[in-house]
Amino acid sequence: MKRLLFAAALALSAAPAFAEIGGGPNPYQTEQTEQKRRDAEEADKQYKSMIKALPDKPQKADPWGGVRDAEPAAVKAKKTH
């Protein structure tokens, strides 16, 4: 009897997983018209050209650069030995 109840519980818990296997096209998703697709491609081209036109980021300034040594302490320690 316990085995039967366990098998029934297992079958019922696996049922939602089988419902997702169906796949196929989404009936709620509408197809894009040709004009919408062209508009999306044009917007993408404009975005990419704008990104290319942006200047490179400037180097970050190091406010403590004059205070610190050029070499880290670990490198100096290796050279002294």
N, C-alpha and C positions, 0 to 999 in steps of 0.2 A: 504494500500500500504506500509506504514511504517513497519507494522508487517511482511509483506512478505519479505521486504528487510532485516529486522532484522533476520528473520528465515534463510534466505539464507546466510547471513554473519556468523551466528552462525554455520551453517552446514559446511561451507567452512573452518572455523577456527578449527573445531573439526576433520576434515579429517586427518591431519597429526598424530594426537594422535591415531586414529584407525589403522594407518599403523604400529605402533609399537607393537600392541597387538599380532600380528601373532606368535611370539615366535618360537620355534623349533630350530634345530641345525643351527649353523652359516655355510653357505656354503663356506665361505672364510677361515675358520679354518680347517687346515689339521689335520688328526688324527696322533697321535704320534705312531711311530712304537714301537714294543716291545723293541728293543735295546735302543731307545731314553728314554723310560720309565725307563729301568734298569739303564741307565747312570744317569738319574736325581735322582733316589733313592740312588745310590751309592754316588753321590755328596752330597746329603742331609745327609747321614750317616757320611761322612767325616766331613762335616761342624759341625754337632752336637758334634762329638767326639772332634773336635778342640776347640769348645766353652767350653766343660767340662774341657779340659786340661788347660785352662787359669787360672792363679791364681786370687784369690779374690782381689778386689781393696783395697789398703791400706787405713787406716783411714786418713782422712784429718787432717793435722797439724793445730793447732790453734796458730798463732803467738802471739796473745794477751792473751793467756790463763793464763800466769803468772800475768798479769796486772789486769785482771777482777776478781771479786769475784766468788766463786763457785755458789752462789745463785743469781738469778735475783733480782732486786730491788723490784719488786712487791711482791715477796714472803717474803722478809724481812719486808716490810711495814705491811703485814698481821700479822706477828709474834709479832711485837712491840705493837700492839693494844690490 
